[in-house]
Amino acid sequence: MLTSLSLILLLGFASGFLFEKIKIPKIIGMLFAGIILGPYVLDWFDPKILSISAELRKIALIIILLKAGFSLDLNDLKKVGRPAVLMSFVPASFEIIAYVIFAPWLLGISRIDAAVMGAVLSAVSPAVVVPRMVNYIETNWGSKKSIPQMIMASASCDDIIVIVLFTTFLGIAQEGTVDLKGFLNIPISIIMGILLGISAGFILHYIFEKAYLNNQYLRNSVKVIIILAVSLLMVTVEDMLKGILSVSGLLAVVSMACVLKIKSNTNVSERLSEKFGKIWIAAEIILFVLVGAAVDIRYTLEAGSSAVLLILLALIVRSFGVWLSILKTNLSWKEKLFCVIAYLPKATVQAAIGSVPLAVGLPSGNLILSVAVMSILITAPIGAAAMDNSYKVLLKNE
């Protein structure tokens, strides 16, 4: 198992580095490393590490959500206003609807399985988008109209909303019936998740302040360990209360991070975000390599052109949702086109939850995972390259 872990980290890092050198997102290299080293090609991984793959991927998802929470500036959402709020859920909703309409026709799956697939594939990738938006903010591209800030803030919210919807749709798919109660649980899950996260955030802030005032200075590294432990506990609470009360543990994680950011001074929140970013370096490698290892290449080839067509149709519908969200704003058509391009890449969330339907025994689980991986391979490099080559043409340097 230790040998497998070292292979994941070393070869995942090396392949990511090589792909980055040829201007392809490093996550694609990590995915390929996992596919080649996984059980369906070379089979170099210990079965023990593959058996805990789902737990490791969930930990990676928690880390990226904590980083998103500490990076998310609610003032940016207030500053940009309506477009940012609409972009938080409208494009993803349009894309899910597209999968519900087209996936049964192209892939022969049920409507509810199509909804699960849509929830997996509809999130924009923070791993591809956020670093670029930060760079544009620092170099003043589109900053006068807060375009990078709007995209970064709304993309973070987009991921959270999609994950909550995914959990709901997956629960309905497992039960085998479309129950109105399942949809009613969505707002309950969101509200309870936010309340749990806010409560945890205030309690942790009180503990951190108390320790500081009593001259028991709590280092940021210790805070990171405590925050991560509490986050894991909140996700566990979601599982414990399943069937009794709907609570989104992942939304609680983000809410807690937002509260800690608001209550802490700027330097502390930035350092915490930076430390979670450093943890994410290793978590990202583990996440994408293990997702690659879970891919049965036979299902990917079987999905073939139908899956590619489905992904493209969904992206067209999603792009219409982005355009609709930014109508009647002061953005030019070039700036609106950039927003559409920035919302194309898929990667992080797809890697984190793409294999969950397979792990819980959903009949279409293998197909959902295959289409998720295919969407990463298609949209991540195209979206990244499109942003890199268009921002100087579509945005203004201010």
C-alpha positions as CSV (number, residue, x, y, z in Angstrom):
1,M,0.0,0.0,0.0
2,L,2.9,2.4,0.8
3,T,4.4,1.6,-2.6
4,S,1.1,2.4,-4.3
5,L,0.9,5.7,-2.5
6,S,4.4,6.6,-3.5
7,L,3.6,5.7,-7.1
8,I,0.5,7.9,-7.0
9,L,2.4,10.9,-5.7
10,L,5.6,10.6,-7.7
11,L,4.2,9.5,-11.1
12,G,1.1,11.7,-10.7
13,F,3.4,14.7,-10.0
14,A,5.7,13.8,-12.9
15,S,3.0,13.3,-15.4
16,G,1.3,16.6,-14.3
17,F,4.5,18.5,-14.7
18,L,5.2,17.1,-18.2
19,F,1.6,17.9,-19.4
20,E,1.9,21.4,-17.9
21,K,5.1,21.9,-19.9
22,I,3.2,21.3,-23.2
23,K,0.5,23.7,-22.1
24,I,-2.1,21.1,-21.1
25,P,-3.6,21.2,-17.6
26,K,-1.6,19.0,-15.3
27,I,-4.8,17.3,-14.0
28,I,-5.0,15.6,-17.5
29,G,-1.6,14.1,-17.0
30,M,-2.6,12.9,-13.5
31,L,-5.7,11.2,-15.0
32,F,-3.7,9.4,-17.6
33,A,-1.2,8.3,-15.0
34,G,-4.1,6.7,-13.0
35,I,-5.6,5.1,-16.1
36,I,-2.2,3.5,-17.1
37,L,-1.3,2.4,-13.6
38,G,-4.8,1.3,-12.6
39,P,-6.3,-2.2,-12.6
40,Y,-7.6,-2.0,-16.2
41,V,-4.1,-1.5,-17.8
42,L,-0.9,-2.2,-15.8
43,D,-2.6,-3.0,-12.5
44,W,0.3,-1.7,-10.3
45,F,-1.9,-0.4,-7.4
46,D,-2.4,-2.4,-4.2
47,P,-6.1,-3.4,-3.9
48,K,-6.1,-2.0,-0.4
49,I,-5.5,1.6,-1.6
50,L,-8.2,1.2,-4.2
51,S,-10.6,-0.1,-1.5
52,I,-10.3,3.3,0.4
53,S,-10.2,5.3,-2.8
54,A,-13.7,6.8,-2.2
55,E,-12.7,8.0,1.3
56,L,-9.5,9.6,0.0
57,R,-11.4,11.4,-2.8
58,K,-14.0,12.7,-0.3
59,I,-11.2,14.1,1.9
60,A,-9.7,15.8,-1.3
61,L,-13.2,17.3,-2.0
62,I,-13.4,18.6,1.6
63,I,-10.0,20.3,1.2
64,I,-10.9,22.0,-2.0
65,L,-14.2,23.2,-0.5
66,L,-12.4,24.6,2.6
67,K,-10.0,26.4,0.2
68,A,-13.0,27.7,-1.7
69,G,-14.7,28.9,1.5
70,F,-11.6,30.8,2.6
71,S,-11.1,32.3,-0.9
72,L,-14.7,33.2,-1.5
73,D,-15.3,36.9,-1.0
74,L,-19.0,37.6,-0.3
75,N,-18.3,41.3,-1.0
76,D,-17.5,40.4,-4.6
77,L,-20.9,38.8,-4.9
78,K,-22.6,41.9,-3.4
79,K,-20.5,44.2,-5.6
80,V,-21.4,42.4,-8.9
81,G,-24.9,41.7,-7.7
82,R,-27.5,39.9,-9.8
83,P,-25.2,38.4,-12.5
84,A,-23.0,36.7,-10.0
85,V,-26.0,35.2,-8.1
86,L,-27.6,34.0,-11.3
87,M,-24.3,32.5,-12.6
88,S,-24.1,30.6,-9.3
89,F,-27.0,28.3,-10.3
90,V,-28.5,29.1,-13.7
91,P,-25.8,27.6,-16.0
92,A,-25.6,24.4,-13.9
93,S,-29.4,24.1,-13.8
94,F,-29.5,24.5,-17.6
95,E,-26.8,21.8,-18.1
96,I,-28.6,19.3,-15.7
97,I,-31.8,19.8,-17.7
98,A,-29.9,19.2,-20.9
99,Y,-28.6,15.8,-19.6
100,V,-32.1,14.9,-18.4
101,I,-33.4,15.5,-21.9
102,F,-30.6,14.2,-24.1
103,A,-28.9,11.4,-22.0
104,P,-31.8,8.9,-22.1
105,W,-32.0,9.4,-25.9
106,L,-28.2,9.1,-26.6
107,L,-27.1,6.6,-23.9
108,G,-30.3,4.8,-23.0
109,I,-30.3,5.5,-19.3
110,S,-33.3,6.5,-17.1
111,R,-34.3,10.1,-16.4
112,I,-33.2,10.0,-12.8
113,D,-29.8,8.5,-13.7
114,A,-29.5,11.2,-16.3
115,A,-30.1,13.8,-13.5
116,V,-27.3,12.2,-11.5
117,M,-25.0,12.3,-14.5
118,G,-26.0,16.0,-15.1
119,A,-25.2,16.9,-11.5
120,V,-21.8,15.2,-11.8
121,L,-20.9,17.0,-15.0
122,S,-22.5,20.4,-14.5
123,A,-20.0,21.9,-12.1
124,V,-17.3,24.3,-13.4
125,S,-13.7,23.4,-12.3
126,P,-12.1,25.6,-9.6
127,A,-8.8,23.8,-10.3
128,V,-8.7,25.2,-13.8
129,V,-10.7,28.5,-13.4
130,V,-9.7,30.0,-10.1
131,P,-5.9,30.3,-10.6
132,R,-6.5,32.1,-13.9
133,M,-9.0,34.5,-12.4
134,V,-6.6,35.3,-9.6
135,N,-3.9,36.1,-12.2
136,Y,-6.3,38.3,-14.2
137,I,-7.2,40.2,-11.0
138,E,-3.5,40.7,-10.1
139,T,-2.7,41.9,-13.7
140,N,-5.9,44.1,-13.9
141,W,-7.6,42.3,-16.9
142,G,-11.3,42.9,-16.7
143,S,-11.0,44.2,-13.1
144,K,-12.8,47.5,-13.6
145,K,-16.1,45.6,-14.1
146,S,-15.1,42.9,-11.6
147,I,-15.4,40.1,-14.3
148,P,-12.7,37.8,-12.8
149,Q,-14.1,38.3,-9.3
150,M,-17.7,37.5,-10.5
151,I,-16.5,34.3,-12.2
152,M,-14.4,33.2,-9.3
153,A,-17.1,33.8,-6.7
154,S,-20.0,32.4,-8.7
155,A,-18.0,29.4,-9.8
156,S,-17.3,28.5,-6.1
157,C,-21.1,28.8,-5.3
158,D,-21.9,26.8,-8.5
159,D,-19.8,23.8,-7.2
160,I,-21.5,23.8,-3.8
161,I,-25.0,23.9,-5.2
162,V,-24.2,21.2,-7.7
163,I,-22.8,18.9,-5.0
164,V,-26.0,19.4,-2.9
165,L,-28.1,18.5,-5.9
166,F,-26.0,15.5,-6.7
167,T,-26.5,14.1,-3.2
168,T,-30.3,14.6,-3.5
169,F,-30.5,13.0,-7.0
170,L,-28.3,10.1,-6.0
171,G,-30.5,9.4,-3.0
172,I,-33.6,9.3,-5.2
173,A,-31.8,7.1,-7.8
174,Q,-30.8,4.6,-5.0
175,E,-34.4,4.4,-3.8
176,G,-35.6,3.8,-7.3
177,T,-38.6,6.2,-7.3
178,V,-38.9,9.9,-7.9
179,D,-40.3,11.1,-4.5
180,L,-41.5,14.6,-3.9
181,K,-40.0,14.3,-0.5
182,G,-36.6,14.0,-2.1
183,F,-36.9,17.4,-3.7
184,L,-38.4,19.0,-0.6
185,N,-35.3,17.8,1.2
186,I,-33.1,20.0,-1.0
187,P,-33.9,23.3,0.7
188,I,-33.9,21.6,4.1
189,S,-30.5,20.1,3.4
190,I,-29.2,23.5,2.3
191,I,-30.6,25.4,5.3
192,M,-29.5,22.8,7.9
193,G,-26.0,22.6,6.3
194,I,-25.6,26.4,6.4
195,L,-26.8,26.5,10.0
196,L,-24.4,23.7,11.1
197,G,-21.5,25.3,9.3
198,I,-22.2,28.8,10.8
199,S,-22.5,27.3,14.3
200,A,-19.2,25.3,13.9
201,G,-17.5,28.5,12.5
202,F,-18.6,30.6,15.5
203,I,-17.6,27.9,18.0
204,L,-14.1,27.5,16.4
205,H,-13.6,31.2,16.2
206,Y,-14.4,31.5,19.9
207,I,-12.0,28.7,20.8
208,F,-9.2,30.2,18.6
209,E,-9.7,33.7,20.2
210,K,-9.9,32.2,23.7
211,A,-6.6,30.3,23.2
212,Y,-5.0,33.5,21.9
213,L,-6.2,35.8,24.7
214,N,-5.0,33.2,27.3
215,N,-1.5,33.5,25.8
216,Q,-1.8,29.9,24.5
217,Y,-1.1,31.1,21.0
218,L,-2.7,28.8,18.5
219,R,-0.5,28.5,15.4
220,N,-2.2,28.5,12.0
221,S,-0.9,25.0,11.3
222,V,-2.8,23.8,14.4
223,K,-5.9,25.7,13.3
224,V,-5.7,23.9,9.9
225,I,-5.7,20.5,11.6
226,I,-8.6,21.4,13.9
227,I,-10.7,22.9,11.0
228,L,-10.0,19.8,8.8
229,A,-11.0,17.4,11.7
230,V,-14.2,19.3,12.3
231,S,-15.0,19.3,8.6
232,L,-14.6,15.5,8.5
233,L,-16.9,15.3,11.5
234,M,-19.6,17.4,9.9
235,V,-19.6,15.2,6.8
236,T,-19.9,12.2,9.1
237,V,-22.9,13.8,10.8
238,E,-24.6,14.0,7.4
239,D,-24.3,10.2,7.1
240,M,-25.4,9.6,10.8
241,L,-28.6,11.7,10.3
242,K,-29.5,10.2,7.0
243,G,-33.2,9.2,7.0
244,I,-33.8,11.4,10.1
245,L,-32.8,14.9,9.0
246,S,-31.3,16.1,5.7
247,V,-28.1,18.0,6.3
248,S,-25.5,19.0,3.6
249,G,-22.2,18.3,5.3
250,L,-20.2,19.7,2.4
251,L,-22.2,22.9,2.5
252,A,-21.6,23.1,6.2
253,V,-17.8,22.8,5.5
254,V,-18.0,25.9,3.1
255,S,-20.2,27.8,5.5
256,M,-17.8,27.2,8.4
257,A,-14.9,28.4,6.3
258,C,-16.8,31.6,5.3
259,V,-17.6,32.4,8.9
260,L,-14.0,31.9,10.0
261,K,-12.8,34.1,7.1
262,I,-15.3,36.9,8.1
263,K,-14.5,36.7,11.8
264,S,-10.7,36.4,11.4
265,N,-8.4,39.2,10.4
266,T,-7.3,39.3,6.7
267,N,-3.8,38.0,7.3
268,V,-5.0,35.0,9.3
269,S,-7.7,34.0,6.7
270,E,-5.2,34.4,3.8
271,R,-2.6,32.2,5.6
272,L,-5.3,29.6,6.3
273,S,-6.3,29.6,2.6
274,E,-2.6,29.4,1.6
275,K,-2.1,26.4,3.9
276,F,-5.1,24.5,2.6
277,G,-3.7,25.3,-0.9
278,K,-0.5,23.6,0.0
279,I,-2.4,20.5,1.3
280,W,-4.4,20.6,-2.0
281,I,-1.1,20.1,-3.9
282,A,-0.9,16.5,-2.6
283,A,-4.7,16.0,-2.4
284,E,-5.1,17.0,-6.0
285,I,-2.6,14.4,-7.2
286,I,-4.2,11.6,-5.1
287,L,-7.7,12.7,-6.3
288,F,-7.1,12.7,-10.1
289,V,-4.8,9.6,-10.2
290,L,-7.3,7.5,-8.2
291,V,-10.1,8.7,-10.5
292,G,-8.1,7.6,-13.5
293,A,-7.5,4.3,-11.8
294,A,-11.2,3.8,-11.4
295,V,-11.9,4.3,-15.1
296,D,-12.7,1.1,-17.0
297,I,-11.5,2.1,-20.5
298,R,-13.9,-0.4,-22.1
299,Y,-16.9,1.6,-20.9
300,T,-15.3,4.9,-22.1
301,L,-14.8,3.5,-25.5
302,E,-18.3,2.0,-25.5
303,A,-19.8,5.4,-24.7
304,G,-17.8,6.8,-27.6
305,S,-19.3,9.4,-30.0
306,S,-22.7,9.4,-28.3
307,A,-21.0,10.6,-25.0
308,V,-19.0,13.3,-26.9
309,L,-22.2,14.5,-28.6
310,L,-24.0,14.6,-25.3
311,I,-21.2,16.6,-23.6
312,L,-21.2,19.1,-26.5
313,L,-25.0,19.5,-26.5
314,A,-25.0,20.1,-22.7
315,L,-22.2,22.7,-23.0
316,I,-24.2,24.6,-25.7
317,V,-27.2,24.7,-23.3
318,R,-25.0,25.7,-20.4
319,S,-23.5,28.5,-22.5
320,F,-27.0,29.8,-23.1
321,G,-27.5,29.8,-19.4
322,V,-24.4,31.8,-18.8
323,W,-25.4,34.3,-21.5
324,L,-28.9,34.6,-20.0
325,S,-27.4,35.3,-16.5
326,I,-25.4,38.3,-17.7
327,L,-28.1,39.9,-19.9
328,K,-28.9,43.5,-19.2
329,T,-25.4,44.1,-17.6
330,N,-22.8,46.7,-18.7
331,L,-20.6,43.9,-20.1
332,S,-19.7,44.1,-23.8
333,W,-20.4,41.1,-26.1
334,K,-16.6,40.3,-25.9
335,E,-16.7,40.2,-22.1
336,K,-19.9,38.1,-22.2
337,L,-18.2,35.7,-24.5
338,F,-15.2,35.4,-22.1
339,C,-17.7,34.5,-19.3
340,V,-19.1,31.7,-21.4
341,I,-15.5,30.4,-22.2
342,A,-14.5,30.6,-18.5
343,Y,-17.5,28.4,-17.5
344,L,-16.5,25.5,-19.9
345,P,-13.8,23.6,-18.0
346,K,-14.7,20.5,-16.0
347,A,-12.3,18.7,-13.6
348,T,-12.3,18.9,-9.8
349,V,-15.9,18.1,-8.9
350,Q,-16.2,15.5,-11.6
351,A,-13.1,13.8,-10.3
352,A,-14.4,14.0,-6.7
353,I,-17.9,12.6,-7.2
354,G,-17.8,11.0,-10.6
355,S,-17.1,7.5,-9.2
356,V,-19.6,7.8,-6.3
357,P,-22.6,6.4,-8.3
358,L,-20.4,3.4,-9.2
359,A,-19.3,2.9,-5.6
360,V,-22.9,2.9,-4.3
361,G,-23.9,0.3,-6.9
362,L,-25.9,2.4,-9.3
363,P,-26.4,0.4,-12.5
364,S,-25.2,3.2,-14.7
365,G,-22.3,4.1,-12.4
366,N,-19.6,2.9,-14.8
367,L,-21.1,4.9,-17.6
368,I,-21.5,8.1,-15.5
369,L,-17.8,7.8,-14.5
370,S,-16.7,7.3,-18.1
371,V,-18.6,10.3,-19.3
372,A,-17.3,12.4,-16.4
373,V,-13.7,11.5,-17.3
374,M,-14.4,12.1,-21.0
375,S,-15.8,15.6,-20.1
376,I,-12.6,16.4,-18.1
377,L,-10.4,15.2,-21.0
378,I,-12.4,17.3,-23.5
379,T,-13.3,20.5,-21.6
380,A,-10.3,21.1,-19.3
381,P,-7.6,21.5,-22.0
382,I,-9.9,23.3,-24.4
383,G,-11.3,25.6,-21.7
384,A,-7.9,26.4,-20.3
385,A,-6.4,27.1,-23.7
386,A,-9.4,29.2,-24.8
387,M,-9.0,31.4,-21.6
388,D,-5.2,31.7,-22.0
389,N,-5.5,32.8,-25.6
390,S,-8.6,35.0,-25.5
391,Y,-8.5,37.1,-22.3
392,K,-6.2,39.8,-23.8
393,V,-8.6,40.1,-26.8
394,L,-11.9,39.8,-24.9
395,L,-11.1,41.7,-21.7
396,K,-9.7,45.2,-21.1
397,N,-6.5,45.9,-19.2
398,E,-7.5,48.4,-16.6
